[in-house]
Amino acid sequence: MPYFQFEGKDVYYEVHGQGEPLLLLNGIFMSTASWAAFIQSYSRSNRLILVDFLDQGRSQKLSGEYKQDIHVETIRALLGQLELPQVN
């Protein structure tokens, strides 16, 4: 199970398949597990990327003030970890 560090916290992510990178973002009360029914079909011709934001699923809990822009920074860090300049 891959994790990367973001602001001193472990963030969980998954990568399935090969091809053009396709990143799916979780909504409220979702996690990577929420996409289980779609993994096979979406990863058939894509490099499917799933991530649990802080406070979701297998990622660590956020401490301190919660701001929405932390999700943008988390995705930037993940794309850097995966060496991807852009995704669909």
Contacts in CASP RR format, 6 or more apart in sequence:
PFRMAT RR
TARGET T0000
AUTHOR 0000-0000-0000
METHOD contacts of the structure
MODEL  1
MPYFQFEGKDVYYEVHGQGEPLLLLNGIFMSTASWAAFIQSYSRSNRLIL
VDFLDQGRSQKLSGEYKQDIHVETIRALLGQLELPQVN
1 12 0 8 1.000
1 14 0 8 1.000
1 58 0 8 1.000
2 12 0 8 1.000
2 13 0 8 1.000
2 14 0 8 1.000
2 15 0 8 1.000
3 10 0 8 1.000
3 11 0 8 1.000
3 12 0 8 1.000
3 13 0 8 1.000
3 58 0 8 1.000
3 59 0 8 1.000
4 10 0 8 1.000
4 11 0 8 1.000
4 13 0 8 1.000
4 77 0 8 1.000
4 78 0 8 1.000
4 81 0 8 1.000
5 11 0 8 1.000
6 54 0 8 1.000
6 73 0 8 1.000
6 74 0 8 1.000
6 77 0 8 1.000
6 78 0 8 1.000
7 73 0 8 1.000
9 54 0 8 1.000
9 59 0 8 1.000
9 60 0 8 1.000
9 62 0 8 1.000
10 59 0 8 1.000
10 60 0 8 1.000
11 51 0 8 1.000
11 52 0 8 1.000
11 53 0 8 1.000
11 54 0 8 1.000
11 59 0 8 1.000
11 60 0 8 1.000
11 74 0 8 1.000
11 77 0 8 1.000
11 78 0 8 1.000
12 32 0 8 1.000
12 51 0 8 1.000
12 52 0 8 1.000
12 57 0 8 1.000
12 58 0 8 1.000
12 59 0 8 1.000
13 32 0 8 1.000
13 49 0 8 1.000
13 50 0 8 1.000
13 51 0 8 1.000
13 52 0 8 1.000
13 78 0 8 1.000
14 32 0 8 1.000
14 48 0 8 1.000
14 49 0 8 1.000
14 50 0 8 1.000
14 51 0 8 1.000
15 47 0 8 1.000
15 48 0 8 1.000
15 49 0 8 1.000
15 50 0 8 1.000
15 82 0 8 1.000
16 39 0 8 1.000
16 42 0 8 1.000
16 43 0 8 1.000
16 47 0 8 1.000
16 48 0 8 1.000
16 50 0 8 1.000
17 43 0 8 1.000
17 44 0 8 1.000
17 46 0 8 1.000
17 47 0 8 1.000
17 48 0 8 1.000
18 47 0 8 1.000
19 45 0 8 1.000
19 46 0 8 1.000
19 47 0 8 1.000
20 45 0 8 1.000
20 46 0 8 1.000
20 47 0 8 1.000
20 88 0 8 1.000
21 46 0 8 1.000
21 47 0 8 1.000
21 49 0 8 1.000
21 82 0 8 1.000
21 84 0 8 1.000
21 86 0 8 1.000
21 87 0 8 1.000
21 88 0 8 1.000
22 42 0 8 1.000
22 46 0 8 1.000
22 47 0 8 1.000
22 48 0 8 1.000
22 49 0 8 1.000
22 87 0 8 1.000
22 88 0 8 1.000
23 49 0 8 1.000
23 50 0 8 1.000
23 51 0 8 1.000
23 75 0 8 1.000
23 87 0 8 1.000
23 88 0 8 1.000
24 35 0 8 1.000
24 38 0 8 1.000
24 42 0 8 1.000
24 48 0 8 1.000
24 49 0 8 1.000
24 50 0 8 1.000
25 51 0 8 1.000
25 71 0 8 1.000
25 75 0 8 1.000
26 32 0 8 1.000
26 34 0 8 1.000
26 50 0 8 1.000
26 51 0 8 1.000
26 52 0 8 1.000
26 53 0 8 1.000
26 56 0 8 1.000
30 56 0 8 1.000
31 52 0 8 1.000
31 56 0 8 1.000
31 57 0 8 1.000
31 58 0 8 1.000
32 50 0 8 1.000
32 51 0 8 1.000
32 52 0 8 1.000
32 57 0 8 1.000
32 58 0 8 1.000
33 57 0 8 1.000
35 42 0 8 1.000
35 50 0 8 1.000
39 48 0 8 1.000
39 50 0 8 1.000
42 48 0 8 1.000
46 88 0 8 1.000
49 78 0 8 1.000
49 82 0 8 1.000
49 87 0 8 1.000
51 59 0 8 1.000
51 74 0 8 1.000
51 75 0 8 1.000
51 78 0 8 1.000
52 58 0 8 1.000
52 59 0 8 1.000
53 59 0 8 1.000
53 70 0 8 1.000
53 71 0 8 1.000
53 74 0 8 1.000
54 60 0 8 1.000
54 61 0 8 1.000
54 62 0 8 1.000
54 70 0 8 1.000
54 74 0 8 1.000
55 61 0 8 1.000
55 62 0 8 1.000
55 66 0 8 1.000
62 70 0 8 1.000
79 85 0 8 1.000
79 86 0 8 1.000
79 87 0 8 1.000
END
